[in-house]
Amino acid sequence: MFNKILVANRGEIACRVFRTAKRMGLRTVAVYSDADARSPHVLMADEAVRLGPAPAAESYLKPELILLAARETGADCIHPGYGFLSERESFARACTEAGIAFVGPPPNAIAAMGDKIEAKKLARAAGVNVVPGFLGEIDDTEHAVRIAGDIGYPVMMKASAGGGGKGMRLAWSEADVREGFEATKREGLASFGDDRVFIEKFIESPRHIEIQLLGDQHGTVLYLGERECSIQRRHQKVVEEAPSPFVTPEMRRAMGEQAVALAKAVGYYSAGTVELIVSGADTTGKGFYFLEMNTRLQVEHPVTEAITGLDLVEQMIRVAAGERLAFGQDDVALNGWAIENRVYAEDPYRGFLPSTGRLVRYAPPEAESHQSPSRLREGLGVGTPVASPADGLSSPPPTPPASGRGEGYVRVDDGVREGGEVSIFYDPMIAKLVTWAPTREAAADLQVAALDAFEIEGVGNNIDFLSALMQHPRFRAGELTTGFIAEEYPDGFAGAPAAPGLVRTLAAV
C-alpha cells in the first residue's frame, strides 16, 4: 500500500479523496492556486504545495507542476479527481514514467475512450449496442446532409472530442444540418482543438443512464449497477439517482455485461463509467445505446456508494496499488435508493445566471456522513454496516442498522466554508447533497427536507429550483427524459406555487 497521496484537484473532490485516504492511514498532499490558498482542501491535507496563479491553465492544468509537487513531498501516488487532468492520457503516462502511481486507468484505456469516434468503433467491435450513425470522416456540409438523410431525422451532430454539452447540435431537417454542421466543427476546434464531427440518430424520449464499473489489474471487471442522470440543463447533469426507476433487473444485467465487455476490450481497470442513451419509449428493455466512457471517478459516484456500501475511492487506491478486488459480481447487491442534487452558485430566477462572491452564510443541513466508508472488511460482505474510524461517522448501510437509522440519511460533499469565496475561475458547484432511504419516495422526501434546511447567503443558488424538481409530480412518477427541464420550465423558473394550506397559514401568521 502507498504511504502518501497527492490529489491533483481542488474543492469537494479533493476533500472527498482526503477523507478516505486518512481513514486508510495515508498521508495527504494538497495542491492549490492563489485563489484557493485558504480553501478547506488545503487546510485538510497534511501538506500543501502552491501551483501558481488562479487561472486553471496556470495552475491545476500544468502537469509538470503537479509532478514537481509530488516529487518534492515524496508522494508515491496521485489521484486526479474529476475534470482538470483526470482524463488526459499524457498525464497518466507522465506519472508512470516518473515512478508515481496514477490512481486511475492505464493510459492506453484513457486514449482509447477519449476519442468519441474511435470509442464507438471499439464499442461496436466489443458487441455493445451503438446508436445508428456515421463514424467516418465527413468531408463537408453536403456530405453531412447525405449522411443525415440516410440515417433518418432527427439526428445529433457531435464534436468527436466534445464533452460537457459542448459541440452538440440537434437537427430535425436538412436545413438544420446545413445551418449547424460548420458551427459544430468550429465549436469543436475552439473548445477541444479537434474539428471532426460525427452524426448519429437522435433517440426520442431519451433517458441518460450510466453503468458504474470497477476493475483490478488482474483481469476482473465488475458492474455496480446504474445511475439515472436524465435531469439535465444544457447537457449538464443536475440530479442523479441510483438505481434508475426505469431499469429492470434484466436490462441492468444486459447493460452491465456489455459495459464490462467494453472495459475488458481496452484493458480497463480502476473506476470508470459507461454512459448510455436509453429510449424511454422502448418497452423491450433492449433500447439502450453506448454514448461514451468516462475514464475517471464521476461527480455522482456517491449515489452508487450509498446503494452498494462501497467506497469507490478506496477501491481505486487499492487497485492502483495492485491489489485484487476482494469481492465478485455476485457479491454486489443494490439496496435502497439514493438521490444526489448539485447545489450550484447560480440564479434560477434569472435564467440560471452564474453567481460569484463571498459565502456570507453557509450552513448545510446536518449530515450524518460525508462519505460512505467501505463495507469490505475481513469477515464482512458487501452491504454490511461498518463505522468509519476516521471521524466516528458511518453512512447508513443499505440494510437497517442496529442504530435505528434505517429510515434514511443525508450526506453533504463540499469543499467550501462560510466566509469563503465562489470564484470566477472554477466550476460554480457549491456542494453535492445526497440522501439515501429504503425507497425512492422517501429519498426524495429527505431531499426536500434537507434543501429546506440548507442556508446559503451572499451568492445566488439553485436550492429553490432543486426543491421544486424533487416535488414535481413528473419526477415523483419517474417519467424522466433529458428534456425534462426544458419541457417543464420552457420559460425559465419562476418559483413553485405554494400549496393552498401553506398560503392560508402564512396569511394567518
ABEGO torsion letter per residue (X at the ends): XBABBBBBBBEAAAAAAAAAAAAAGBBBBBBBBAAAAABAAAAABABBBBAEBABAAABAABAAAAAAAAAAAGBABBBAEBEEAAABAAAAAAAAAAGBBBBEBBAAAAAAAABAAAAAAAAAAAGBBBBBBBABBBABAAAAAAAAAAAEOBBBBBBAABEGGBGBBBBABAAAAAAAAAAAAAAAAAAAGBABBBBBBBBBGBBBBBBBBBBBAAGBBBBAEBBBAABBBGGBBABBBOBBAABBAAAAAAAAAAAAAAAAAAGBBEBBBBBBBBBAABAAGABBBBABBBBBBBAAAAAAAAAAGBBAAAAAAAAAAGBBBABBAAABBBBEBBBBBBBBBBBAAAGGBBBBEBBABBBBBBBABABBBBABBBGBBBGBBBBBAAAGBBBBBABBBAAGAAAEBBBBBBABBBGBBBBAABBABABBBBBBBABAAAAAAAAAAAAAABBBBGBBBAAAAAAAAAABAAAAAGBBBAAAAAAABAAEBAEBBBBAAAAAAAAAX
